[in-house]
């Protein structure tokens, strides 16, 4: 029997059927959602730190700190940051592919930036940069040796990508610059301030906890702004970008 029913609603049998589901997103909508997540994670991390210092008998204190502390690895907050950075890497790779197919001049730069963000995501989850402190002593420059190395790395990356960023459309360029300033304010500036508080009061002080919270908050907001910048670049000029996932029968 070749078909069932007649007229509209006929469902052919023995043929390839396709089901298409679309979810539309906008740069502004994505940014709003991510900011809500960032604020929630920051609030939960702060509640955990307040419980440590002022509510020692709070029954959920240790669980709250272990799960949401922004200064720890391998928890929900670290997982979010890792996935957010990986999202940047994925968007950068999509842009690189689009630019390459369009004969764009900077597609290799977009691809290299994608690789860099994959490295940042791995470091975010595993805190590999802390190995620098155990292997390199730059205490005469900064409390954390990796900060000095990070400054050099940022300078090199800025030199490589400066010309590409300058030629971006102004709205996107502005978001790129803002994202970089926010992220570096966390990773470099607040990390240096936190190093000072460690020297004076130690890792367990509330002052250090507030510094690390501010550091991670700036980093996460910087990544949100960068994601918004990448989505804005993809949709510039009213362009619609469709990402398709096709599942095939494995038989």
N, C-alpha and C positions, 0 to 999 in steps of 0.2 A: 504494500500500500504506500503510495508515494507521498500522500499528504493527509492531514486530518482537518476536517471542517471545510468550509467554503468562504470565499469573500475575505473581508478584513479579519485579521487575527489568525491567518493561516500559519501554522508552524511546520516548516519543512522538516522531515526526518532524514537522517543519513547525511546531513549537510553540516558544514562548519557554522556554528552559531557564535556571535560576538555580543558581549554585554559591555556597554560603555558607561562608566560612572565618572562624573566630573566634580571636582572640588575647586572652586575659584578662591584665590587668595590675593590680597593686595599688600604692597609694602607697608602701608600704614596699619592695616589690620594685624599683620604678623608682628609688627613692632609693639603694638598695644598688648597683644597676648603675651609676648616674651617679657615685656616689662612687668606685667602682672606676676609672672613666674619668678622673675628675679627679685621683686619686692617681697614676695612670699617666702622665698628661700632665705633672704637676708633677715627677715623678721624672725623666722624660726631659729636661725643661727644665733641671733642676738638673745632670744629667749633662753636658749641653752647656756650661753655665757653668763647671763644674769642669774640663772639657776645655780651655776657652779659657784659664783661668788657670793650670792645672797640667800640662796635656798638650798643649803646642803642636804636637807632631809627630803627634798622633793623626789618622789618615788620614780618619776620618769626622767630624772636629770641626766643620767648616764646614757640612756637610750636616745634622748633628744640630741645630746652633744655628738654622739657617735654617728647619728644619721644625717644631721644637717650642718655640722660645724663647717664653715666655709674654709677654714684653715687646715682641714684634714683631707686625705686622699681616700679613694675607694668608697665614698658614701654617695648619697643621692645628690648632694650639691655638686660634688666633683663630677658625677655622671652627667648632670645637666650641662655643666660648663664644657665637658668633653664633646657632648653631642652638638652643642651650639657651635663650637669651633669646627667640628667635622661638617656641619651644615654649610659653613663658610667655604670650606674646602670643596664641597660638592657643587655649590653655586659657582665658584671660581672655575671649576672644571667645565661646567656647562657653558660658561661665557667663553672659555678658551676654545671649545669645540665650535661654537657659533662664530666666533671671530675667525677661526681658521677656515671654515667653509665660506665665509664672506670675503676671504682674502685680506683680513685685517692685519695691520702692521704689528700689533702688540700681542698676538695670541700666545706666543711663547712666554711672555711675561705673566699673562694670566695663568698659564699652566704651571709655571714655576711658583707663583704665589699659592696655588692650590697645594702643591707639594709641601711648601713651608707650613701651611695651616694644618696639614696632616701631622707634621712633626710637632707643632704646637699642641695639637689635641692629645697626642701620645704623652707629651711632657706634662700636660695638665692633669692627666689621670694618674700617671706614675711618679710625677715630681722628679724627673730625671735631672733637672737643673740643680737639685740639692747635692748631687754627686760632685759638682764643681767645687762646692765649699770644702768637701773632704779631700779633694785632690789639689786644690790651688789656694794658696794663702795670699790674699790681697787686703789683709786687715788694715794696712796703712792707708788704703783708699776708701774702703767701705766695710761695714760689718759683714755683709754677704758678698763673697767673692764673685758669685754668679751675676750680681748686678753690674759689676764692671764689665764682665764679658758680654752681658746683655746690651749694654750701651754701645759697645763696639759692633755687635751684631745689628742693632737697629740702624746705626750709621751706615753700614754696608748696604743693608736692604733699602734704605732711603736713597742712596746713590743709584742703585740699580733701577728703582721704580719711579724716581722723581719725574722723568720726562713723560712716562705713561700717565701718571696722575695729573700732571699739568694739562694734558690734552683731553682730559675727561670733560664732559659737560659740567657747567658750574654747579648745578644742584647736586650732582653725584660727587663731584670733587669736594664740595663743602662737607658732605657726609663722610667721605673718606678721611678728610683731615680731622674732623671732629671725633670720629671713631679712634683714630690713631692717638690723638691727644688724651682721650679718656682712658684708653687701654694702657698707654705708657705712664699716665699719672698713677695708675694702680701698680703696675709691675715695677716701675723704677722709683717714682717719687715716694709713694706710700710704703714701699718695701724698705726704702732707705730710712724713712721715719720710724718704721717698725723696728729696724735694726737698732736705732738709738734707744728706744724704749726697752728692748731686750737687754741692752748693756746696763741700763739704769735700774730697771725693776724686774727683769727676767721674763721668761715665756708665760708664766702663770698669772701675770697681772691683768687687770681689767683694761688698763691703758693699751697694752699690747693687743688684747682681744679686739678693742675698738679699731685699732690701726689695721689689723688684718681684715676686719669686716669691711672697712672703707676701701681697702685695697681690692678685695675680691668684688665688691659692688661696682667699683669703677671699671674693672676688667669686664665684668658681665654686661654692664650697660654699653661699654665700648663695642663689644661683640654684637649686641642688639642693633646698635647704630650701623655697624658694618654690614650686617645682614640686610638691613633696610636699604643701604646704599647699593648693594649688589642687586637686590630685587628691583630697585628703581632703575638701575642701568639696563637690566634685562627688559623692562617694560617701557623704556623711553620711547617717545614718539607714538604712544598708543599701541606699541607692539604687544601681542599676546604670545606667551610662551607656554606650550603644552608639553608636559612631561608624561610619557605613556609607559605603563608597565604591562607587559604581555606575558600571560601564563599559558604554557602549552601543555597539552596532554602528554604525559611521559610514556604512554604505551607505544 
